[in-house]
Amino acid sequence: MALMMVTTITMVLSVTMIVALEYYHDFARVEASGELVTYWGQNSNNTTLAELCQTSLYNIVVISYLDLSGGGGGGGGGVLSRQYPYLNLDLHCNSSNGGCTSLTTDIAICQSLNVRVLLSISGGGGRSNHEDNEETSPHGEGPDYVASYLWNNFLSGESDDPGGRPLGAAILDGIDLDIESGAGNSGTMNYYGHLAQFVRQLSIGSAILTASPRCLFPDPNLGPELSGSALESSTFDYVWVRFYNNSLCQFDGSRPTDLSPMLGAWEQWTQALPEVRILLGIPASPNDSISGFIPSSTLLSDILPLLQGSSNYGGIMLHTSYDDSNSTYAYSIKPLL
């Protein structure tokens, strides 16, 4: 009887170990797989944020944008009436009158589905140039002020603003830098370099930090390999490189077999930031205003297998969720990321 009990226990333990090992390997495969990222907020005809997350397609959704440029349209209210920084979500909501606090519920739904929600920063940032090294925004605030504003109004800090947090009680998962203006401006580069440092210091690992540089290496606003730039001086978790709107490094549909410009740029980014997960940023659909679209069949058969050979391959960023909703691009590539 004792021998039978020992044998039974041994068999149970063996089965348990096998199941545990299978779970470990499945988990490792999930961890090693690429992630899918998209931007939401700049088209009023887009689906709601909650509905986007409920598709189960995206691992990260980036709310766009928090405007640091000191102007720009969308969201209601004149430029002079806006608080700075200004949350511009097109016509989804008006942040100047507290209308975007309604997104608290959507963000909670996304996070309950293990979709991380970030806030993207856009704008010129530093107003200085090579002759004027003053690192301030167009409104005079330094990067330390903006970092504190981000921490207290969108991350885990506590807001002193009587108007409250623009997105209500929601605590976002991180901050994204998508800086497309100010190219060649040393003040802009240094401004965002210091901003990234301050955000990282305040969050102490509780928030992820991402960036969306242009594919031509290095990005003039973000670096790396530019002294004082954000990607040179701070630790980022993800970098989704924009392989669009740049003929020198994007996919060229007129020469679909010549992948050398794009793959050469990809190699520069992955080698320069070996500890960062690098994602390929591409348009989600053919669009007259955005060049560099890659047919999904070409991406899956010719390009993705090469990218996945990089040890820090991180996945795909689709620009934007509205364009993807019209093309179903994400559905076609998600299973093979």
Stockholm file with secondary structure:
# STOCKHOLM 1.0

chainA/1-337         MALMMVTTITMVLSVTMIVALEYYHDFARVEASGELVTYWGQNSNNTTLAELCQTSLYNIVVISYLDLSGGGGGGGGGVLSRQYPYLNLDLHCNSSNGGCTSLTTDIAICQSLNVRVLLSISGGGGRSNHEDNEETSPHGEGPDYVASYLWNNFLSGESDDPGGRPLGAAILDGIDLDIESGAGNSGTMNYYGHLAQFVRQLSIGSAILTASPRCLFPDPNLGPELSGSALESSTFDYVWVRFYNNSLCQFDGSRPTDLSPMLGAWEQWTQALPEVRILLGIPASPNDSISGFIPSSTLLSDILPLLQGSSNYGGIMLHTSYDDSNSTYAYSIKPLL
#=GR chainA/1-337 SS CHHHHHHHHHHHHHHHHHHHHHHHHHHHHHHHSCEEEEEESSCTTSCCHHHHHTTSCCSEEEEEEEECSSCCCCSSSCGGGCCSSEECCTTSCCGGGTGGGGHHHHHHHHHHTTCEEEEEEESCCCCCBTTBCCCCCTTSCCHHHHHHHHHHHTSSSCCCCTTCCTTTTCCCSEEEECCCSCTTCHHHHHHHHHHHHHHHHHHTTSSEEEECCBSSSSBTTTBSSSTTCHHHHSCCSEEEEECSSCTTTSCCTTSTTCCHHHHHHHHHHHHHCTTSEEEEEEESSCBTTBCCCCCHHHIIIIIHHHHTTSTTEEEEEEECHHHHHHHCHHHHHGGGC
#=GC SS_cons         CHHHHHHHHHHHHHHHHHHHHHHHHHHHHHHHSCEEEEEESSCTTSCCHHHHHTTSCCSEEEEEEEECSSCCCCSSSCGGGCCSSEECCTTSCCGGGTGGGGHHHHHHHHHHTTCEEEEEEESCCCCCBTTBCCCCCTTSCCHHHHHHHHHHHTSSSCCCCTTCCTTTTCCCSEEEECCCSCTTCHHHHHHHHHHHHHHHHHHTTSSEEEECCBSSSSBTTTBSSSTTCHHHHSCCSEEEEECSSCTTTSCCTTSTTCCHHHHHHHHHHHHHCTTSEEEEEEESSCBTTBCCCCCHHHIIIIIHHHHTTSTTEEEEEEECHHHHHHHCHHHHHGGGC
//
